[in-house]
Amino acid sequence: FREVHEARAHFGQTPVQEVGIFYGSRSRDWVGRGPPFAFLAGFLGAHKAMVYEHLPWGVLHEESLSLKELRRFRVVILAKTGFVSP
């Protein structure tokens, strides 16, 4: 573990995330009332696209979303989102 200990100063940094994928429980509860995968397909598809293109991304949770957190992202994806609170 010598190499890990030597690199410890490089851990714990703020991640660089350019794309935020929005996930809201109200949309999940309303839009996802049908087949469960119908709602998740949009979220998972956006996730897959970010991974395939090597784009740094993060999840925006509706329950803890703030304007400060939203401004960290250059792009926000609202995949299969039925509701967005003010």
GITA-V852099 format. One line per field, one symbol per residue. psi: psi as a letter, one per 30 degrees, with the letter a starting at -180 (. if undefined). burial: # if it has 9 or more other ideal C-beta (glycine too) atoms within 8 Angstrom, else .. A space follows every 10 residues. Layout:
BEGIN
psi: ???
burial: ???
END
This chain:
BEGIN
psi: geeeefgeff lglkkjjfkk jkjkeeeeee egfbkefeef eeeeeeeeee eeghkkllkj kefgkleeee ffkekkkijh kfkkl.
burial: .......... ......#### ####.###.# ##.....### ###.###.## .....###.# .#..#...## ..#..##.## #.....
END
